[in-house]
């Protein structure tokens, strides 16, 4: 058994095709097929159902690919730690990030990249529940997600910043603050219900007794902003506004009564041997810029998204 065989098995699980798995691993299709056949012989079980256009893992294959991913993660960590001991930390850190935290992830990871030029980041947009699943199945190394709104599982949590909420509209708004109850009867553009940010917003509205109609639902922040510009207000994170500024012709007003905030931070797998790249990320948090800044009290700006 060798590392390349495990890499091929991992790629096959994701790509469900020998051709695509070979392309991802920069190998030839025959080489991948031969390596998987040899691995099956070594382990004594069939790992892949070979169809004309598809390769699907068998039940034993599904059970064993998790072990393969854990072994690959351990090898990557071993290699990174050896580099660190030699004086240079190298490697690829795979991050899963909730969509609402994507605007702030560059500021949060800036310190890591500055301190370790040999580190490369792979940033994937994932919902909060998928982040935990991907983390525990060794598909990502760390996740940036909400820490205190819903259960996050058996992981280690490291706070990064606090998220607050603003009412974003293309109309003029009187007053320095809007209460959640004031939105009763409104027609809004909101994120889709599968996103935890939307569940936070729904909970705040319900708790204040406000009922709104979600005229538009989207999983895209840029699409949400475009609909606000077209006349449907929304509720957004102050992180976005703090980073990008308030778009032309819009107002962003803090939501209060009740004042709601949620902690956003990194989650990592619980382990007795910390991953070198994850450890370096955590150590760098104090030197990175605060994610997005604070946008409370900001009402309008010539900036645009």
C-alpha positions in Angstrom: 0.0 0.0 0.0 1.3 3.5 -0.8 0.1 7.1 -0.6 -0.8 7.4 -4.2 -3.3 4.5 -3.9 -5.0 6.3 -1.1 -5.1 9.5 -3.1 -6.7 7.7 -6.0 -9.3 6.1 -3.7 -10.2 9.5 -2.2 -10.5 11.1 -5.7 -12.7 8.3 -6.9 -15.0 8.7 -4.0 -15.5 12.4 -5.0 -15.4 12.2 -8.8 -17.1 8.8 -9.3 -15.0 8.4 -12.5 -11.6 6.9 -13.2 -11.1 9.5 -15.9 -11.9 12.5 -13.7 -10.0 11.0 -10.7 -6.9 10.5 -12.9 -7.2 14.1 -14.1 -7.4 15.4 -10.6 -4.4 13.4 -9.5 -2.3 14.3 -12.6 -2.1 10.6 -13.5 -3.2 8.4 -16.4 -6.5 6.6 -16.2 -4.8 3.1 -16.6 -2.4 4.0 -13.8 -5.3 4.8 -11.4 -7.2 1.7 -12.4 -4.1 -0.6 -11.9 -3.3 1.1 -8.5 -6.9 0.6 -7.2 -6.9 -3.0 -8.4 -3.6 -3.6 -6.5 -5.1 -2.0 -3.4 -8.1 -4.2 -3.6 -5.8 -7.2 -3.8 -3.8 -6.1 -0.8 -6.9 -5.4 1.3 -8.9 -8.4 0.1 -12.1 -6.5 -0.6 -13.6 -4.9 -3.7 -13.5 -1.1 -3.3 -15.1 0.1 -6.5 -18.0 -1.0 -8.7 -16.8 -0.4 -12.2 -19.5 0.7 -14.6 -19.1 1.9 -18.2 -19.1 5.6 -17.4 -19.1 5.6 -13.6 -17.1 4.3 -10.7 -19.0 3.9 -7.5 -17.5 2.9 -4.2 -18.7 -0.4 -2.7 -19.9 -0.6 0.9 -16.4 -1.6 2.0 -15.0 1.2 -0.2 -17.2 3.8 1.5 -16.2 2.4 4.9 -12.4 2.5 4.1 -12.2 5.8 2.3 -12.6 7.6 5.6 -9.5 5.8 6.9 -7.7 6.7 3.7 -8.5 10.4 4.2 -7.4 10.3 7.8 -4.1 8.7 6.7 -3.6 11.3 3.9 -4.3 14.1 6.5 -1.7 12.6 8.8 0.9 12.4 6.0 0.3 16.1 5.0 0.7 17.1 8.7 3.9 15.0 9.1 5.3 16.7 6.0 4.3 20.2 7.2 5.8 19.6 10.6 9.0 18.3 9.1 9.2 21.5 7.1 8.5 23.6 10.2 11.3 21.9 12.1 13.6 22.5 9.1 12.7 26.2 9.3 10.0 26.7 6.7 6.3 25.8 7.1 4.8 24.7 3.8 1.6 23.0 2.7 -2.0 23.5 1.7 -4.6 24.5 4.4 -8.2 23.6 3.3 -10.8 25.9 4.8 -14.5 25.6 4.8 -16.2 29.0 5.3 -19.9 29.8 5.7 -21.0 32.3 3.0 -21.6 35.1 5.4 -18.0 34.9 6.6 -16.4 34.9 3.2 -16.0 38.7 3.1 -13.9 38.6 6.3 -11.8 35.5 5.6 -9.0 37.4 3.8 -8.5 39.7 6.8 -8.5 36.8 9.2 -6.0 34.7 7.3 -3.7 37.6 6.3 -1.4 37.0 9.3 -0.9 33.4 8.4 0.0 34.0 4.8 2.4 36.9 5.8 4.1 34.8 8.5 4.4 31.7 6.3 4.9 32.4 2.6 5.1 28.7 1.8 1.5 28.1 3.0 -1.3 27.9 0.4 -5.0 28.3 1.2 -7.9 26.5 -0.4 -11.1 28.3 0.6 -14.5 26.6 0.0 -17.9 28.1 0.6 -20.0 25.6 2.7 -23.1 25.8 4.9 -22.4 25.3 8.6 -23.7 21.8 8.9 -21.5 20.7 5.9 -18.5 22.3 7.5 -18.7 20.0 10.5 -19.3 16.9 8.2 -16.4 17.8 5.9 -14.1 18.4 8.9 -14.9 15.1 10.6 -14.5 13.2 7.3 -11.0 14.8 6.8 -12.1 16.7 3.6 -11.2 20.0 5.1 -8.7 21.0 7.8 -10.6 23.8 9.6 -13.9 25.6 9.2 -15.0 29.2 9.8 -18.5 29.1 11.1 -21.0 30.2 13.8 -20.0 28.9 17.2 -23.0 29.7 19.5 -26.2 29.4 17.5 -26.5 25.7 16.9 -24.6 22.6 18.0 -21.3 22.3 16.3 -20.4 18.8 17.4 -17.2 17.3 18.9 -14.8 19.9 17.6 -12.4 22.5 19.1 -13.7 26.1 18.7 -11.6 29.2 18.4 -13.6 32.6 18.3 -12.5 35.1 15.6 -15.1 37.9 15.7 -18.7 38.8 16.7 -21.4 39.3 14.0 -24.2 41.8 14.3 -27.0 42.6 12.0 -28.1 45.6 9.9 -31.2 46.5 7.9 -30.1 47.2 4.3 -32.5 49.2 2.1 -32.5 51.5 -0.9 -35.1 53.7 0.8 -34.5 56.5 3.3 -34.8 55.5 6.9 -35.5 57.9 9.8 -33.8 57.2 13.1 -30.5 55.7 14.1 -31.8 52.2 14.8 -34.6 49.9 13.7 -36.2 47.3 16.0 -36.9 43.8 14.7 -40.5 44.3 15.5 -40.6 47.3 13.1 -40.1 44.8 10.2 -43.5 43.2 10.7 -45.3 43.0 7.4 -42.2 43.7 5.4 -41.3 42.1 2.0 -37.6 41.2 2.1 -34.9 39.5 0.2 -33.2 36.9 2.4 -30.7 34.1 2.3 -32.1 30.6 1.8 -33.4 28.6 4.8 -30.5 26.1 4.6 -28.1 28.8 5.7 -27.6 29.4 9.4 -27.6 33.1 9.0 -31.2 32.9 7.7 -32.1 30.7 10.7 -30.7 33.4 13.0 -32.7 36.1 11.2 -35.9 33.9 11.3 -35.4 33.3 15.0 -34.9 37.0 15.8 -38.0 38.0 13.8 -40.1 35.3 15.4 -38.9 36.3 18.9 -39.9 39.9 18.2 -43.3 38.9 16.9 -42.6 40.1 13.4 -43.8 38.3 10.3 -42.2 39.1 7.0 -42.6 37.7 3.4 -39.4 36.4 1.8 -40.0 37.7 -1.7 -36.6 36.5 -2.9 -34.4 33.8 -1.4 -30.8 33.4 -2.6 -27.6 31.6 -1.5 -25.6 34.4 -3.1 -24.6 37.5 -1.2 -24.0 39.4 -4.5 -27.5 38.5 -5.7 -29.0 39.6 -2.4 -27.4 43.0 -2.7 -28.6 43.4 -6.3 -32.2 42.7 -5.1 -31.8 45.3 -2.4 -30.8 47.8 -5.1 -33.9 46.8 -7.0 -36.2 47.6 -4.1 -36.4 44.6 -1.7 -34.7 45.4 1.6 -32.7 42.7 3.5 -31.0 41.9 6.8 -27.2 41.6 6.4 -24.2 41.0 8.5 -22.2 44.0 9.7 -19.1 42.1 8.5 -20.1 42.6 4.9 -20.8 46.3 5.3 -17.7 46.9 7.4 -15.5 45.4 4.7 -17.2 46.7 1.5 -18.9 49.8 2.8 -22.6 50.7 2.1 -23.4 50.4 -1.6 -24.3 53.6 -3.5 -27.9 54.8 -2.8 -28.5 52.5 0.2 -28.7 52.8 3.9 -27.5 50.3 6.5 -29.2 50.7 9.9 -28.4 48.7 13.0 -31.1 46.3 14.2 -31.9 46.4 17.9 -34.4 45.6 20.6 -33.4 42.9 21.0 -29.7 43.5 20.1 -28.5 40.2 18.7 -25.0 39.1 18.1 -23.3 35.7 17.3 -19.7 34.5 17.6 -18.0 33.4 14.4 -14.8 31.4 14.6 -12.7 28.4 13.6 -13.6 24.8 14.3 -10.9 22.1 14.1 -10.9 18.4 14.8 -10.2 17.4 18.4 -6.8 15.7 18.4 -3.8 15.1 20.7 -1.4 16.1 17.9 -2.4 19.5 16.4 -2.0 19.9 12.7 0.9 22.2 12.1 -1.0 24.4 9.5 -4.0 24.7 11.8 -1.8 25.5 14.7 -0.1 28.2 12.7 -3.5 29.7 11.7 -4.6 29.9 15.3 -1.3 31.5 16.4 -1.7 34.1 13.6 -5.1 35.3 14.6 -3.8 38.0 16.8 -1.7 39.5 14.0 -4.5 39.4 11.3 -6.9 42.3 10.8 -10.2 42.0 12.5 -12.8 40.6 10.1 -14.6 43.3 8.4 -14.5 45.8 11.2 -17.7 47.1 12.9 -20.4 48.8 10.8 -22.8 49.8 13.6 -24.1 53.3 13.1 -23.1 53.5 9.4 -26.1 54.8 7.4 -24.8 55.5 3.9 -21.7 55.7 1.9 -20.5 56.3 -1.7 -18.7 53.0 -1.6 -20.1 50.2 -3.8 -19.9 46.4 -3.8 
